[in-house]
Amino acid sequence: MTETGQRKEIRAAAELKQLLTDYYHELDKAHSEGQKVAWCTSVGPAEVLRAFGFKVYFPENHAAMIGVQRAGEKFIPVANAIGYSPEICSYLTSDIGAYIQHWTPLEKAYGVKSIPKPDVLAYNTNQCRDVKEWFSFYSREYKVPLVGIDSPKYIGEVEDMHVDDVTAQFERLIRQLEGITKRKLDEDQLKGTVGLSLEATNLWKEILETAAHAPSPLTFFDGTVHMAPIVVLRGDRRAVDYYQVLLREMKERIAAGVAAVDGERYRIYWEGMPIWGKLRALSEQFAELRTCVVASTYCNSWIFDDMRESDPVRSMALAYTKLFINRSEPAKEQYIAEMAKRFKVDGIIFHDSKTCPHNSNARYGMPSRIKERYGIPGLIIDADLNDLRLYSEEQTKTNIEAFVEQMEVA
């Protein structure tokens, strides 16, 4: 056990560190070993790229690392200076700014001095338009092909017409990659890759759902760290192997009565993006308040349990189209209400990320409606995923303390 306010480390973290070190070193050596590299959006067509034999790199993961190392505000103005607005995604601007300045967080984290040169870039706009513009910049810089999927937006119920549309786009993307690689897609390879994605995603889902136990064996802040394999190694056997280890540890914690937050009194749901540069500070504050942030929309965004090895292309189209960020306001509200009930939460934190409006759900009255309809109080935190200039530490700390106090007297 640890003192109140201290982060409780997960044993599997050491294995995760080695796993990610190996992954980034493989990318670093790819071209020298005659392998091709594809860049992919985090909820993009990674399975297809792996089936073609590409090593797959995810700029969003790189951008999050820039945020963790609190370097965003150093590089965002560099991208602003070449015409990228300070109001668009700070993942995009911090990543492009770091590229222009020949800097990468990979060096400090893994001893890798540069990002891998892409041979192709593949996006999916199910998150937002910004990822397409982000990848378009690098397509021009490196003079390599850009392919992708432009998903339907603001969907309520996902209907056949939506899945038909995205399936056709996946099929077109496959034909484009066949032209780029000069090889036909191995359908058995794709089925195997999709099968590994499903296996990993089911394990990740089971890990996250251990937090429904009281006290919770893990926090949202743990999830933002341990979600890395489901992002960067989706479709790779190593993600499955890692999550088997992590799930075992979470079950051991439950059996032994080990809580992620000692003396857990209150349970919170986190809606929206992480504030990457403040994860530790926020984690420690909630621990001091004996309040566990047990679940989030963000970490659950990589649960793609609609994938099917028997029908890989259409099932990917369905899974990637059902993504929370791609849904209508009523669909999102229903999802959050169901999650709040499942994880027995006492309140919801809504992070209004100033440069990520697509993943901020406090702007159209949702916190008030949820409180009125379900009796769950909410707190809106004004901040950003990477730009800490938009974050007031003292104000946020005070607001969180007051929010917890309100739950005490409720």
N, C-alpha and C positions, 0 to 999 in steps of 0.2 A: 504494500500500500504506500501511497505517497502523501505528502503534506497537501492540505487543501490549496488549490490554485496552481499546483504543479501538473504539467502534462504527464499522463500515464502512458509510457511508451509501449508499443506493440512489438513483441519479439520478432515477428515476421518482417519488420522494417529493415533489418539487416539484409535479409534475402532480397527484399525489394530493391534496395540500393544496388546490390550486385547485378540483379536482373536488368535494371535500367542502364547501368554502366556498360554491360555487355551489349545491350541494344544500341546505344549511341556509338560505341566503338565499331560495331558492325556497319553502321551507316557511314562512319568516317572512312572505313576501309573499302566500301562497296566498289567504287570505281576502279581502284587499284587492283581489285580482285576480279574485275570483269563483270560486275553486276550492275544492273540499272536501278535507279532510285526514282520513286514516284512520291510527290508531295500530295497529301490528302487532307481534307477537312475532317474534323474530329468525328462528325457523324456523317461521313461521306462513304464512298464505295470502297472501303479498305479491303473487303473480301475479294472483290474483283481484281484489284491491283495485286494482291498476294497470289491469287490464282495464276496471274500472268508471270509470276516470278520476280516482281519488283521488291526491293527493300523499300519500306514505306515510312515516310517522315511526316510529322504532324506539326505545322507551324503554330497551331493554337497551344499545343503543349509547350513549345518553345516560348511563346509569348507569356504564358502563365508563369514560367520560370523567371522571366524578366520581372514580372510583378512580384514574385516571392523574394527576389533579390533586391527589390525596391529601386529598380533602375528605370522604371517607366517614365518618370517625369524628366529624366535626363535625355531620353531619346524621342519622346513624343514631339517636342518642338522641332526636331530635325525633320521629321515627316511633315509637320505643319509648314515648314519653310519651303517645301517643294509642292505645296498645294493641297495637302490632305488636311481636312478640317479638324480642329480640336474637338468638334462635337461628334465625330464618328468613332467607331470602335477603337478603344485604346489598346486592345490587342494588336490591331492592324498598325496603328501609328507607332507604338513602341517597338514592334517587330521590324517594321520598315526602317525606322530611325536607327535601330541597332545595326541593321544590315548596312546602311549607308556609312555608319561609323566603324564598320568592321569589328563589331563586338558581339560576343555571345555569352549567355549565362552557362553554356555547356562547359566552358573551360574551368570555371570554379567548381561546378558540380561534378563533372566527370572527366576532366582533363582533356576534353575535346576542343580544339582551337577554332573550328569553323563549322558552319552548317553544311550539310551535304548538297552538292549541286544537283538540281532536278533534271531528269530526262523527260518528265511529263508532270503536269499538275492536274489534279482531279478534284473538283469541288461538288458540294451539294448545298443549295441555298435553302434547305429546310430550316436552317438557323436564321439566316438573314442575307440580304444582298451584299453586305460588307465582305463576306468571305470570297465572293466572286471577284470583287474589285481588288481585294488583297492579292489573290492569286494572279489576277491579270497583270499587276505590277511586276511580279516575278517572272511571268511568262515573257513580258517585254524585256526585262533585264537579262534573262538567261537565253532568250530567243529559243524557247522550247514550246511544244504544243500545250494548249490549255483545253481540257475537256470537262464536261460536268453535267449536272442535273439541276434544272430550275423547277423547284417543287411548287405545287399549289400551296396557297397561304390561307391562314385563318380558318382552318377546317373545323367544323363541328363534328359530326359523325363522319368517319372516313368511309367513303363509298367506293364502289367498284370503279367508277369513272376516274377517281383520283389515283387508284392503284394502277388502272390501265395506262394512264398518262405516264406515271413514273416508271412503270415496267417498260414501256416503249422507249423511254429515255435511257434506261439501263441497257436495253438491247442496242441502242444506237451507240452508247458509250463503249460497249464491248466491241462493236464493229470498228470504232475509231481506234481503240487500243490494238486490235488485230492489225490494222494498217500501220500503226506506229511501230509495233514490235515485229511485224512480218511473221507472225505466227498465229495459229488458230487457238482460241481459248480451249483449254482442257476442261471439259464439263465435269469430269470426275474430280479434278483438282478443286474446282469451284465448290462442288458439293461438300468436299472434305473441309474446305476453309469455312464455309457457312456452318457446317456442323460444329467446328471448333468454336466459332463465335457464339453459337447457341449454348454450348456447354459452358463457356466462360460467363456468358451473360446470366445464365441460371444460377451459377455459383455466386456471382456478384450480387444478384437479387437476394439470395438466401443470406449472404453476409449482411447486407443492409437491413434485412428484416429481423436479424437478431436484436436490433435496437428496439423492437416492439416489447422486448422483455424489460421488466422493471426490477432492479436498475439496469440501464442499458450498458452493454459491454463496450460500446464504441460511440463516438460522437461524429457529427457532421465534419468536424475539422480533421478527424482521422480519415474519414471518407475521401476528403479532397486529396489526401496523400496517396491512399491505397487504391484509388480509382485509376491510377496511371496505366496499369496493364490492360484494362478494358478499353482504354483509349488507344494506346500506341501498339499494343500486341493483340488486338482483337483479330481472331482468325489464326492465331499462333498457339501451338500446344503449350508454350511456356506460361501463357496467361491462365490456362486451365490449371496447370500444376501449381502455380502460385496461389490461386484462390482456394484450392483444396487445403493448402497449408493455413491460410488466413482464416478460413471458415472453421477449421479444427480449433484454432486458438480462440475464436469467439465462443465456440461451444464450451471449451474448457473454462473460460471466464464465467459463463452463465452457471455452469455446474458448481464452480467454486464460490459463487456469489461475489465475483470481482466486478466492481462498477467502474466505468470509465471516469465518472465524476463521483468522488467519495461523498457519501451523505446526500445523494440525489434527492432534491425536494421538488423541483419543477422540471417540466419537459417542454422543449421549444422546437418548433419547425422552422427551418430556414428556407425562405422563398427568394430565389434570385441567385445571381452570381456570387462567388466568394469575393472577399476583399483580400486579394492575394498577399499583399504586403503586411497585413494585420492579422493573419490567421493565428499566430502564436499569442499575440496580445489578447485577442478576443477569446480564444480558447481558455486562457488563464483567468480572464475576468469572469467568464461563465462558471468556471470551476470554483472560484472563490465565492460565488453566489450560490454554490451547490445547485446549479441549474445546468441540465444537460441538453444540448442541441442534438436531438436524437435522429432527426431525419431532414431531408431536403429534396426539393425538386431537382436540383443540379446533379447530385450524385446518382439519382435515379434515371437521369437522362440517357444513361448507357445501358439500360435494360431493354434488349431487343428480343423479347421472347416470342415474337411472331415469326422469327426466321425458321425455315424448314429445309433440311438437307435435300428432301425429295423434290422441292420446287424452289431452287435457290434464288432465281432472279425475281420472281413475283413476290416471294416472301420477304426479300430484302426491300423491295419497293414498298410493301405494306409496313414493315418495321420502321423504315426511315421516314415514312410519311406520317405515321402516328406520333412522332416525336412531340413532346409537350409544347415546346416553343413554337411549333407550327400550327397550334390549335386556336380555336376561337375563345373569346373571353368566358362564355358559359362553360365550355368544356374544361378550361383551365380551373375555373372556380370549383367545379364538381370534383376534379381530381384532387385539388388541395384539401377540400373538405373531407374526402375519403381518406387521404393520407393522415390528416389530423386525427381522425377517429381511430384509424388502425394503430397509430403510434401513441395514442392517448396523451396528446399534447395539451398543455395549459395555455399556450400562446403561440403566435406566429410572428417572426421577424421578416419584414418585407425589405429587402435591399433594393432601393431605387438607384440602380447603377447609371450614372449620368450619361455615359457614352455607349450604353447597351440597352436602348429602349425596348428592343425585341425580347429581352430576357428580364424585364422589369415589369412587375404586375401590380404595382400600387398606383397606377396613374388614372385608372378608370373606375375608381370606387370599390374595387374588390375587398380591401381590408374592412371597410364599413359594412359591406353586404355580408361578409363572412361573420362578423361580430353580431350583426342583427339576426341572421338566419340560424347560426349555429352556436352563438354565445361564446365564441373564441376571440379573445382580444388580440389586437395586432399592434406592432410598432414599426414605423417606417424609418429606415436608416438611409440617409442621403450620403452616397459615397460613389465609388467606382471600382471596377475590377482591377485596373492597373494604375490609374492616375491618382496618386495619393494627395495631390493638390486639391482634390475635390472632397477630401475627407477631413472632418474635424474630430480629432481623437477625444478631446475633452467633452465635447458636446455628445458624442456617441456614447462614451462611457457613462455620462450622467443619465442619458436617456434610457440606457439598458438597466441601470440601477433602479431608476424610477419605475420602469416596466415590471421588474421583478417584485418590487415593493407592492405594486398594485395587485399582483397575484397573491401576495401574502394576506392582503386584507379582503380579497374577493370572497 
